């Protein structure tokens, strides 16, 4: 069910060295407890994109234990303000402690709420949005996410290939059918929107990059 070979994953992971010590510790903590966190290949891409874009306002959907929020903060080099949404109170509490350990409680705000409610309540624009939440809900998040994404802003969506199931019906067990159909509809919605440029990469479990075009005067 993997979308890349193990030896490729291991090689990419070997390149993901020299990361912030606290992030390494948080990642190890999460993986030992089977808490989903961004994989090494996707983390490398996320770090590269933040370093290139240098966003000032970042929105994250799916905090987990705070690992990716910290990756984005340190990589951006722009002292960004990050708003991150997590519905699981236990996960959010762990993330709050991790962010406090980094001394970044004033820069990274955790909203404990259902993502639909939290997104609909957000105002203003974000120049970088990272979605790493319930995969079957990406399509329903999309209207608010695009409303909040600034012109020329970048949307990064993780795990969009769902272990290859999005690309191959033969891999889809019945229990994952709805989630897979919803993800395909999400990708089609991005693809068919003339206001967006996008690409889909077979990095990690699939990463979709989407940029909102600037409106011409």
C-alpha positions in Angstrom: 0.0 0.0 0.0 3.0 2.3 0.1 3.4 4.7 -2.8 7.2 4.6 -2.8 9.8 1.9 -2.2 11.1 1.5 1.4 14.7 2.1 0.4 13.7 5.4 -1.2 11.9 6.4 2.0 14.9 5.4 4.1 17.3 7.4 1.9 15.1 10.5 2.0 14.9 10.2 5.8 18.6 10.1 6.0 18.7 13.5 4.4 16.4 14.9 7.0 19.1 15.5 9.5 20.2 18.5 11.5 16.6 19.5 12.3 15.7 21.4 15.4 16.4 19.1 18.5 13.0 19.8 19.9 11.2 18.9 16.7 13.2 15.6 16.5 12.1 14.8 20.1 8.5 15.6 19.3 8.5 13.5 16.2 10.0 10.5 18.0 7.4 10.9 20.8 4.6 10.9 18.3 5.8 8.0 16.2 6.4 5.8 19.3 2.7 6.4 20.2 1.4 6.0 16.6 0.3 9.7 16.5 0.3 10.8 12.8 2.9 13.5 12.1 4.3 14.7 8.8 6.6 12.1 7.3 10.3 13.0 6.6 9.9 13.5 2.9 6.9 15.8 3.3 8.7 17.6 6.1 11.6 18.3 3.8 9.2 19.7 1.2 7.3 21.8 3.7 10.6 23.2 5.1 11.8 24.1 1.6 8.5 25.8 0.6 8.4 27.9 3.8 12.0 28.9 3.3 11.2 30.0 -0.2 7.9 31.7 0.4 8.8 33.3 3.8 5.1 33.5 4.8 4.0 36.0 7.4 0.6 34.5 8.2 0.2 30.7 8.2 -2.9 28.6 8.7 -2.7 24.9 9.5 -5.6 22.5 9.6 -4.6 19.6 11.8 -2.2 20.5 14.6 -1.6 17.0 16.1 1.3 17.5 18.6 2.6 20.7 17.0 5.4 19.2 14.9 4.6 20.7 11.5 3.7 24.1 13.0 7.2 24.3 14.5 8.8 23.1 11.2 6.9 25.9 9.4 7.8 28.5 11.9 11.5 27.8 12.0 11.8 27.2 8.2 10.1 30.5 7.2 12.7 32.7 8.9 10.1 35.5 8.9 8.8 35.2 12.5 5.3 34.3 11.1 2.1 34.3 13.0 0.6 30.8 12.8 -3.0 29.8 13.5 -3.4 26.0 13.8 -6.7 24.1 14.3 -7.1 20.8 16.2 -10.3 19.2 17.3 -8.8 16.6 19.7 -8.3 18.3 23.1 -5.7 15.8 24.2 -3.6 16.4 21.1 -4.0 20.2 21.4 -2.8 20.1 25.0 0.3 18.2 24.0 0.9 20.7 21.2 0.5 23.6 23.5 3.1 22.2 25.9 5.5 21.6 23.0 5.0 25.1 21.6 5.5 26.6 25.0 8.8 24.6 25.3 9.9 26.4 22.1 8.9 29.7 23.6 6.5 30.4 20.7 3.1 30.5 22.5 2.8 34.2 21.4 3.4 33.3 17.7 1.6 30.0 17.3 -2.1 30.0 18.3 -3.9 26.7 18.7 -7.7 26.7 18.2 -9.4 23.7 19.7 -12.5 23.2 17.6 -14.0 21.4 14.7 -12.2 22.5 11.6 -15.4 23.5 9.7 -16.4 25.8 12.6 -12.9 27.2 13.1 -12.4 27.9 9.4 -15.7 29.6 8.9 -14.9 31.9 11.9 -11.5 33.0 10.5 -11.1 36.3 8.8 -8.3 38.0 7.0 -5.9 36.4 4.6 -3.1 33.8 5.0 -0.2 33.5 2.5 0.5 29.9 3.4 -2.1 27.2 4.3 -1.2 23.6 5.3 -3.9 21.0 5.4 -3.1 17.7 7.2 -6.4 16.7 8.8 -9.2 14.3 8.1 -8.6 13.3 4.5 -12.3 12.7 3.7 -13.1 16.3 4.7 -10.6 18.2 2.4 -13.4 18.9 -0.1 -15.7 20.4 2.5 -12.8 22.5 3.9 -12.0 23.9 0.5 -14.4 26.9 0.2 -13.2 28.5 3.4 -9.6 27.6 2.7 -9.7 29.3 -0.7 -11.5 32.3 0.8 -8.7 32.7 3.4 -5.8 32.1 0.9 -4.3 35.3 -0.2 -3.7 36.1 -3.9 -0.4 34.4 -4.9 -0.8 32.4 -1.6 0.3 28.7 -1.4 -2.0 25.8 -0.3 -0.2 22.6 0.7 -2.3 19.5 1.2 -0.7 16.3 2.7 -1.7 12.7 2.3 -3.8 13.2 -0.8 -3.0 9.8 -2.4 -4.1 7.8 0.6 -1.5 5.1 0.2 -2.2 4.9 -3.5 -5.9 4.3 -3.2 -6.8 7.5 -5.0 -5.0 6.3 -8.1 -6.2 2.7 -8.1 -9.7 1.3 -7.3 -8.3 -2.1 -6.7 -6.5 -0.9 -3.6 -9.7 0.6 -2.0 -11.3 -1.5 0.7 -15.0 -0.8 1.3 -14.4 1.1 4.5 -12.3 3.6 2.7 -14.5 4.1 -0.4 -16.2 7.3 0.7 -12.9 8.9 1.8 -11.3 8.0 -1.5 -14.2 9.3 -3.5 -14.2 12.6 -1.5 -10.4 13.0 -2.1 -10.8 12.5 -5.8 -13.5 15.1 -5.9 -11.3 17.5 -3.9 -8.4 17.0 -6.4 -10.8 17.5 -9.3 -12.2 20.7 -7.7 -8.7 22.1 -7.5 -7.8 21.0 -11.1 -11.0 22.5 -12.6 -10.7 25.9 -10.8 -9.4 28.5 -13.3 -8.2 30.7 -10.5 -5.7 28.1 -9.3 -2.4 26.6 -10.4 -1.6 23.2 -9.0 0.6 20.2 -9.1 0.4 16.8 -7.3 3.7 15.2 -6.1 4.2 11.6 -5.1 6.1 12.8 -2.0 5.3 10.9 1.2 1.7 9.9 0.8 1.1 12.5 -1.9 1.3 16.2 -1.5 -0.8 18.6 -3.6 0.5 22.2 -4.1 -1.9 24.9 -5.1 -1.4 28.6 -5.7 -4.1 31.2 -6.1 -3.6 33.3 -9.1 -3.4 37.1 -8.7 -6.3 39.0 -10.1 -5.2 41.0 -13.1 -6.1 44.7 -12.8 
